[in-house]
Amino acid sequence: MGGCGAWLEMTQKNKPQSNTLAAGAMTLLTSGMMVGSTIFNMDLRYQAWTFDHSEGTVLAVSIIFYVAAVVGTLAGYLLVDRYEKKPLSKVYMVLAVVACVLLVAKPDHIIVVAFARVLLGLAHGMAYLIFPIHGGETSIKELRGMNMAGISYCLMIGALTFGSISPGATFGWMDPNRLMGILGLVFAILGGLLAQFLTYESPVFLLQRGRDAEAVTSMMKLRNESTETWDIRNDLTEFKTMLTEDELGSRSILKDGNIRPLVLISLCKIASVLSFNMALNLVRLRLLDQLFGMEQYSMAAVVILLFRIVMGTTILFIIDRFGRRATMVTSTVGSGFILVVLGTIYLANYSFNRDVGIAIMLAYEIVASAGITFVPDVYSSEAFSTKKKAASIGVVNTVENLLQILITCIVFSWDFVSTYRYGGVMMTFGIPLIVLAVIFYMFLPETTKMTIRQSRNEFAKRGEIVFGGTKKPMNNLNE
């Protein structure tokens, strides 16, 4: 109990570090519902805004969220190194609020829905880039994994929430867009209020601008300290050393050993999309409903939501203890293996027991929520130097968004009621996941409990090489 008690005491003492990310978390909860409305939406044709419109028009409005997210990512890249985080958080919170108001007012008008999706896409793109930068620089190394895994946790809960409410459109019980707007308003307004009083600037951002006294004050607030402790002085020295080293490098994301982390994190993002995309999601929803005998009213999304909440919460608490690499490899290979097994069964037209089928599908949810969607965001906050971080995260997030657009465009018109496509879909995503798991096992570094300077050195394999966060950096830290 001593270890657990010490951990709880540490998390409570460092609570300001998660509080300072509230605006980003609430924005991603809201935009996560919009993600769900695109790739986790089995009742699209029953929603009023799609009536009397061509399939191409509905597809265009559906993917416009991801297109806007790419633009929002570019905007975040241009702004994040120029302005403090509090005013930036207000920008994407306002975008989210306006989008939600539009959805509440006119959820059945396609032009209004399209405009709302554009605004929320812009907010999503900005928050998805700024969150890992800000969080990585404000979190202590013992809690950075938990705080950064919260990015995908918020997105996943948002997406599954929409998946749970969208079947209501089938029987005209509710308009999912309106309900999404109401929930989004609650999240956005709450996030805006929390951000106003709880957002503290990144010490790295302040040190870059020569505002050392403000950096010390920010560190004291983030760590709940009344004085400048040894740990704060030590970490500030580490930050200064990191910034000095980074200033010697180029801004190009293709130089100074940055290609390796750029490729690895991009592959991690690709694995995340392969495990959670429109084609695979609709197969899983239909299959679970068939196995549960709930084909009139879908309960699959509710079941998946419950499993993901429980497993996701567990991962948040253990990711800083059991590590990034092992979690990512296990989750990726497990997800791929289950998909290949199911795909083989369907391609071979084998039959299997209903209870066995349910067990396999729920096992997939457990394994897939054990790291493949969480770890890439943690690595994004750790892998890149300060000069290249915004551009590099922007690139990997753009890869993720473009892949979601590609898959959605390919399968949008497919009929997922029939099972004849199930085997091919699961094999298409399962085999690459197994290949990626091998790559991750061979090349991903373990960065648990490392400083962000140690982490970016470990990814680039240059300078000092550190293992497990146990080796002290070679600089003049206070002894």
N, C-alpha and C positions, 0 to 999 in steps of 0.2 A: 504493500500500500504506500510505502514511502516514496517509491518512484512515481506512482500515479499522482500522489499528493503534490510532489514537487513539480510535476508537469502541469497540473491544474493551476498551481500557484504562479508558475511562469506565464501561462497563457493569460491569466487574469491580469497579471502585472503589465503585460505587453498588449493589452486589449486595444489601446489607441492605434496600434498598427493595422488592425483589421477595420477599426472604425473609420480611419482616414480613407478607406477604399469604398465607403458606403455608396457614394454616388455612382461609381462604376458598377458595383454589384447590383444595385437596383435598376440601373439602365439595362444591364445584361439579362436580368430577370424578365424585363419587359420585352426586349428584343428577342429573347429566347422564345417567347410565345409567338412572335412573328416567324422565327425559324420553324417552329412547329406547324404554323399555318401553311408553310411551303412544303416541307419534307416529311411531316408527320400528320397528314391531313387526309383521312380516308373518305370524308364526306363533302369534298369540295363542290361537287355538282349540286348539292342540296342547299348551298349557301346563296343567299339572295343576290349578292353582287355579281355572281357568275351567270345569272339567268339571261337568256337571249343574246349571249355573246359567243363569238366563235372560240374554238379551242385555242387557236393561236393568240387571241387577245387575252384570254384567261392565263395562258402560260406566260405571256409577256408581263402581266401584272404580278404574277406569282414570283418570277425571278427578279423583278425590278428591285426588290429588297436587297438581294445579293449584289446587284450592279451598284446600287447606292452605297452599300457597305464598302465596296472597293474605293469609291470616291471619298467616303468618310475616312477610310484608312489613309489616303493621300493627304487629306486635310489634317488629320491627326499628326502625320509625319511633319508637315510644314509648321504646325503650331506648338508641338510638345516641347521643343527645345527653345522656344521663344517666350512662352508665357507660363505662369505658375499654374499649378493643378486646380486650385479652387475656381478661378474664372473659367478654365477649360471645362471643368465638371458642370458648370452652370450652362455652358453651351449645349452639351448633349442632353442635359436634363430638360432644358427648354424644348429642344427638338422632340424629345420623347413625350413631353406633356402635350404639345400641339398635335402630334400624331394621334395620341390617345383621345383627345377631345374630338378630333375629326371622326374617329371610329365610333365613338359614342353617339355623335350627332347624326351621321349618315353611313351606317355600316352596310347599306345595301346599294350604294351608288359606286359604280366601278371607278369613276374618275377620283372621287374622294378617297376611296380605298387605295388607289394607286399612289396618290399624293402622300397619304399617311405612311404607306410602305416606304416611299422614298425618304421621308423625314426620319423614320425609325431606322432605316438602313444607314443613313448618315450618322445617326447617334451611335448605332451599333459599331460601325467601322472605327469611329473615334475612340469609344470606350474600350473596344477590344484591343486597341494598340496602346492606349495610355495606361490602362489598368496594370498590365504586367511590368511596364517601365516604372511606374510609381510604386507599385507594391514590392517589386524586387529591390528597390533602393531604400525602402522604409522598413522592411521586415528584418528581424534578426534571423541569423542563419538557421536557428533551431525551429523557427515557425514559418519560414518563407514557403516551404512546400505546401503547408496547409492553407496559407493565405492565397497562394497562386492557383492551387487546385480549385479554389472557390470560383474561379472564372468559368470553367466548364460546368461546375456544379450548378451555378445560376442559370447558365444557358440550357442545361439539360432539364432542370426543373421547369423552366419556362416552356420549353418545347413540349414536354410531356403533359404539362397543364393544358395547353391548347389541344393536344391529342385527346385528352380526357373529356373536354367540353364540346369538341367538334361534332360528335355523334348526335348532340341535341338538335342540330340543324335538320337531321333526317326526318324527325317527326314535328318540326316546327316549334319545339319547346323553347328555343332561345336563338338569338343570333350570335354565333361565336365571336364575330368581330366586335360587337358591342360589349360583350362580356370581357373580351380581351382588353378593350379600351378602358373599361371600368377598373379592372385589376391593374392595368398598366398605370393609370392615374394614381392609384394608391401607392404603387411602388415608386413612381417618379417623384411624387410630392414628398413622400417620406424620405427618399434619397436626397432630394434637394435640401430639406430641413437638416438632415444629419450632416450633409456636406458643408453647410454654412457654418456649423459650429465645431465639427470634428475633423475637418481636413487640415493636415499639416503638410508643409512642403517637403519634398525630398531633400535631405542633407546634401546629396550628390549634386543636385541642381543648384543649390545655394553655393556650394564650394566652387563649382565651375565659374561662378560669377563673382568670386572673391568676397562673398558675404559670410565669412567664417563665423562671426558672432551669432548670426541668425541660424546657421547650421547647427551650432551647439545647442541653442535654445530649442530648435525643432527636435533634435535628438533627445533632449531631456523630456520633452512632452511626449514623444513617441514611446519612450521607455519608462514613463511614469517616475522619473527621478527628479529630486529637488535640487541636486547639485550635479556638476560635471564629474561623473564617476570614472574610474579607471577604464571600464569597458567602453564608455563613450569616447574617451580620448584615444583608446586603442583603435576603435573602429573608424574614427575620423582620420587617424593617421593612415589606416589602410585605404580609405577612400581617396585621400590626397595622393598616395602612392599610385593608386590605380589611375587616377586622372592624369597624373604626370606621365605615366607610361602610355596612356591612350593618346595624349597630345602629340606624341612622337610619330603616331601612325597616320594613315590616310583616312579620309572619309569614305573612300570607295569600299563597298561591301565585298569586293572581289580581291582585296589585298589583306596583308598582315595576318594570314591564317584564318580569315573569316569564311572562306568557301566551305571548309569542313563543317563547322556548326550550321551554316546556312543550309547545306544539303541535308544534314541529319535532322534538323528541326522541320524542314519541309517534308521529309519522309515520315516523320512522326505525325504531322498534320494530315498527310495523305492517309496514313493508317487510321486516324481518327474518323475521317470522312468515309473510308471504306467500311467501317463498322457501324456508321450511323448516317444514312442517306435515304433519299426518297424511295428508291427501289427496294432496298432491304427492309426499311421500316414498314412499307405497305405489305410486303410478304409476311413479316413477323406479325403484324396486326391481324391480317386475314387468317393466318395459320393458327394463331392462338385462339381467335374467335371460333374457328372450326373445331378445334380440340376441346374447348370449353362448352361448345354447343350454344354460343351466344352470337349467332350471326344476324339476328334482327336488330339488336342494340349492342354495339361494340363495347366490351368491357376490357379489351386487351390493353388499351393505353393506361387505364387505371391500374391494372395489375403490374404493368411495366414500371409505371410511376412509383408505386410502392416499393418495388424491388430496388429501383435505382436510388430512391431516397435513402433507404436503409444501407445499401452497399456504398453509395457515394459518401454518406456521412461517416461510415466506418473508415473509408480510405482517407478522408480529410484528416482524421485523427492519427492515422498510422503511417502516412506517407513520409513524414520526417523521421520515422524510426526504422522502417524497413527499406527505405531507399527508392530512388526513381527508376534506376535501370532494371532491377529485378521485377518491379511492379509492371513496367512497360512491356518487358519481354514476355512475362507470364500472361498478361492480359491479351497481348497481340497474338501469341501462338495459340492460346486457349480459344479465342474468338475465331481464328482462322480454322482451327481443327474442327470445332463444332459445326461451322458453316459447311466445311467440306464433307463431313459425315452426313449432315442433313441433305446437302446437295446430291450426294451419291445415292442416298435412299430414294429421292424423288426422281432422279434421272433413270434409275434402274427400275422404277415403278414397284419398289418393295412397299409392303404395308407394315405398319408398326403399331404397337399397342398405344391406345390413347394416353394412358398414364405415362408411358415412356416418352411419348412425344411432348407432353406438357413438361416433364422433367428436363428434357433436353433443351427446350426453348427457354425455360426459366434459368437453367444453368448458363445459357448464353448471356442472359441479362446480367447475371452475377459476375461472370468472367469479363464481359465487355465493360462493365462499370467499375472494374477493379484497377483501371489505370490508363487504358488506351485513349480515353477522351480527356483525362485529367493531366497526365504527365507532360504532354506537349506544351501546355501553357506554363507549367513550372519551368521547364527547360528554356522556354522563350525568355523568361525573366533573368536567366542565368548565363546564357551561352554567348552573348555578344558584348563587345567593348562599348563604352559609353558613346563614343563618336559614331558608331555604326548601329547602335541598338534600334533606334526608331526606324531607320530604313530597312534593317534586316527583319524586324518583326512585321513591318509593313509588307515585305515580300512574302513571308511564309503565310501570313493571314490572307493575302491575295490569292496565293496558291490554293488555300482551303476554300475560299469563296468561289473561285473559278471552277474547281472540281465539283462543288455542289451544283453550280449552274449547269455544267456539262451533263452530269448524271440526270438532273431533273429534266432537261430538254430531251434527252434520249428516251426516258421512260414515261414521260408525262401522259401520253396517249394510250399506254398499255392497259390491258384489262387484267387486274390482279384478283378478280373473283375466282377465275379458274386457276387450278394448281399447275398447269403445264409449264409455266415460266419459273416456278419456284426453284427447281433444281439448278437451272442455268444461272439464275441470279445469285444464289448462295455460293455456287462454285466460282463465279466471276469475282466475288469479293473475298472468298475464303482462301483461295490459293495465293493471291498476292499478299495477304496478311501473314501467312506462314513464311513466305520469302522475306518479308520485312522483319519478322521476328528474328530471323537468323542474322540479318544485317544489324539490328539493334543489339543483339547479344555480342556481336563481334566489335562494334564500333562505338556504341553509346557509352559515355563515361558515367561514373557514379559521383554525383555532386552533393549528396546529402550532407548537411551541416558544414558546407564550405561557405566562405565569404563569396560575394559576387566576383571579386577579383580572382580568387582561386578557381571559381567555376569557369570563368571565361578563359583562363589559362589552360584548364584541363580540356576544354572543348577544342581549343585551337592547337593543343599539344605544342606549345611554345613556352619559353621561359621555364620557371620551375614547374614540375609536375607534382601534383598533390594527390593523395589517396584518402578517401573517406573523411576528409575534413580534419585529419588528425595532425597533419604536418603544418607547422607554423610558416607563414609567408616570410620570405627572405627580405625583410625590410627593417627599418629602425622603429619597431613598435616599442611602446613603453613596457618595460619589464616590471 
